[in-house]
Amino acid sequence: MAKYGKLLVWAVALVLAPQIAFAQEGAGGLSNWGAALGAGLAFGLAGLGCGLGQGLTAGNTTAGIARNPGAAGAMNVPFILGMALIESIALVGFVTAYLLIGQI
């Protein structure tokens, strides 16, 4: 568990390092560190969630087709629709990240 704590500390430090490097005198310093942290989290969690969701969907669909090959045609449309919806949620996270980056 301590290993994950160190990983989290380093991840936060790497997210905030660009803000510290480009801070200007009199501009408020780290006034928008929350936007940078939010952008990083939005981008990372959107990709993570999309990858997990698509992996589970593809794996379960493949397992269902392996058990009942005759149902492959009936599973095709819900599978593609589910993948598209999962991807759209990831795209919303990416757009949110880019909007937050624009505030930095």
C-alpha positions as CSV (number, residue, x, y, z in Angstrom):
1,M,0.0,0.0,0.0
2,A,2.9,2.3,0.7
3,K,4.0,1.8,-2.9
4,Y,0.7,3.3,-4.2
5,G,1.0,6.2,-1.8
6,K,4.4,7.1,-3.2
7,L,3.1,6.7,-6.7
8,L,0.2,9.1,-5.9
9,V,2.6,11.7,-4.4
10,W,4.8,11.6,-7.5
11,A,1.9,11.8,-9.9
12,V,0.6,14.9,-8.1
13,A,4.1,16.4,-8.1
14,L,4.4,15.8,-11.8
15,V,1.0,17.3,-12.5
16,L,1.9,20.5,-10.6
17,A,5.5,20.8,-11.8
18,P,4.7,22.6,-15.0
19,Q,2.6,25.2,-13.1
20,I,5.6,25.9,-10.8
21,A,8.0,26.2,-13.7
22,F,5.9,28.7,-15.7
23,A,4.8,30.8,-12.7
24,Q,5.4,34.5,-13.2
25,E,6.0,37.1,-10.6
26,G,3.0,39.1,-9.7
27,A,0.6,36.8,-11.7
28,G,-0.7,35.0,-8.6
29,G,1.8,32.1,-8.8
30,L,-0.2,28.9,-8.5
31,S,-3.6,30.6,-8.8
32,N,-5.0,28.0,-11.2
33,W,-3.4,24.9,-9.9
34,G,-6.9,23.4,-9.5
35,A,-7.5,23.7,-13.3
36,A,-4.3,21.9,-14.0
37,L,-5.0,19.1,-11.6
38,G,-8.6,18.8,-12.8
39,A,-7.4,18.6,-16.5
40,G,-5.0,15.9,-15.6
41,L,-7.5,13.9,-13.7
42,A,-10.2,14.4,-16.3
43,F,-7.9,13.2,-19.1
44,G,-6.5,10.3,-17.1
45,L,-9.7,9.0,-15.6
46,A,-11.6,9.3,-18.9
47,G,-9.0,7.1,-20.6
48,L,-8.8,4.7,-17.7
49,G,-12.6,4.3,-17.5
50,C,-13.0,4.0,-21.2
51,G,-10.3,1.3,-21.4
52,L,-11.8,-0.7,-18.6
53,G,-15.4,-0.4,-19.9
54,Q,-14.5,-1.4,-23.4
55,G,-12.3,-4.3,-22.2
56,L,-15.2,-5.7,-20.1
57,T,-17.7,-5.2,-22.9
58,A,-15.5,-6.9,-25.5
59,G,-14.6,-9.7,-23.1
60,N,-18.1,-10.4,-22.1
61,T,-19.4,-10.3,-25.7
62,T,-16.7,-12.7,-26.8
63,A,-17.5,-15.0,-23.9
64,G,-21.2,-14.9,-24.8
65,I,-20.5,-15.7,-28.5
66,A,-18.1,-18.5,-27.5
67,R,-20.9,-20.1,-25.4
68,N,-23.6,-19.6,-28.0
69,P,-22.2,-19.0,-31.5
70,G,-25.8,-18.7,-32.9
71,A,-26.4,-15.6,-30.9
72,A,-23.5,-13.7,-32.5
73,G,-25.8,-11.8,-34.9
74,A,-28.1,-10.7,-32.1
75,M,-25.1,-9.5,-30.0
76,N,-23.5,-7.4,-32.7
77,V,-25.7,-4.3,-32.6
78,P,-25.8,-4.0,-28.7
79,F,-22.0,-4.5,-28.7
80,I,-21.3,-1.8,-31.2
81,L,-23.8,0.6,-29.5
82,G,-22.3,0.0,-26.1
83,M,-18.8,0.6,-27.4
84,A,-19.9,3.9,-29.0
85,L,-21.5,5.0,-25.8
86,I,-18.5,4.2,-23.7
87,E,-16.3,6.1,-26.2
88,S,-18.6,9.1,-26.1
89,I,-18.1,9.3,-22.3
90,A,-14.4,9.2,-22.7
91,L,-14.6,12.0,-25.3
92,V,-16.6,14.2,-22.8
93,G,-13.7,13.7,-20.4
94,F,-11.2,14.7,-23.0
95,V,-13.2,17.8,-23.9
96,T,-13.4,18.8,-20.3
97,A,-9.7,18.4,-19.9
98,Y,-9.0,20.7,-22.9
99,L,-11.5,23.3,-21.6
100,L,-9.7,23.3,-18.3
101,I,-6.3,23.5,-20.0
102,G,-7.6,26.7,-21.7
103,Q,-8.1,28.3,-18.3
104,I,-4.5,27.9,-17.3
